[in-house]
């Protein structure tokens, strides 16, 4: 059971070592300008491999549980499926339902664990293999492994590494679990933190925040929702930037020249704009954008969400 790109290495690993009787993924959703329906990455891989694909809107109806029972699975593996499984489904497989979660649980439970780790300034993240229960990432842990967060890591780059790491840990854990060599470990409640779903508005830059925090937000919100400000009422995407916390800062949002580039004063330090994209334009360096926009240097960009 999985939906996005994150789940693909786990599915590929299971296909190498086990018999996959069916794949569950989210219903097709609109994508692109015309919003035509598009299948998830997991659906595309499953169809390429000739696997049965099921896409129920919910697993709560009796017919869905009965259909799953008919598959007689020994174990259900879940990787970013996007649904909480009801108790009847959890009770179907003899080996339970194993979840591949990209955080060191109980830290960063919930919908955006990778972005939340970067936002929090964590030095490392990791993957947890847990037994699912009816809560949100609250089940007991079977295995964990750590992964350092680099200074240039984005949610995209870190998620890609964790997906591969998680697939390897899943196969190792599943083998040991089936042999009865693992004892589930309850999560400690003292270290719990929760992550919420990201929204488009989260990417709007508040220049009153410190440059270091804006750097974390910029990396956490790549590839989605991205970070942006506004210039003359139009969207200005900030694709890449460098925090300069030791530099003196004036009014937050003030654009100033830096050699052939530009920086923006923040609540603490300066954020140098390395790569930006104006509305309706291609991506370019901050300096190129400034040279093509008279008045940009010296302007004060508006404050967004804190």
C-alpha angles and dihedrals in degrees: 000000000000144000121191135054090274091072097053100086090050092051092046091050092050091049090056097048107024145031110263107202097185144350125226119200139159119281117270114276136200116270134180131012097311090040096227114178114267130187123235122259088253092053092051093051093045093051090047088056093046096247125152109255123204123189110182118173087223138006093213099089114095092236091060093051091046091051091051091048088055090061089061096212119192089207138001117220117203123194117170093325094154098225134094108232117232120236094256090058093045089055096052104082118062091222093046130229117307119202127203105212123182100223141063096262136249083035114082102007115176141039106334109032097149096049090044092055091054092044091052092052092240115176092217143014130185148170130281126199106205140170109248122237129173094280132084103274092324101126126114120280123246099178142350137190131187131232124190118237110228123216091250098042119129127192087259097053095041093046090053092054093045092050091058092042090049094051092055093046091047094056093046092047095045092055093050092043092052089051092052093245098126132074116204113239119213115235116251111241095208093075099043120138127168132215124208130212113275120243131206090247092059089077096063108111122236104200091199089076120091117271091242092056092046088053090054091049092049091054095040093053095050121134092011138057089355124205124272145167131188132255119188090343095306130108118265113191117207105210101170132009141163122225116227101189096170096058122099112256129206126190111350109255095026111141114218134179118254109187103293091341138062137239133194123221114236136185087279122012132340131292110215111213107226099169130009140166125213121211110281092006137099125257116276142158118286089245093053091050092050093049090054094046113063110210095024092110105069094024122120114230115219122258116250132186119332 
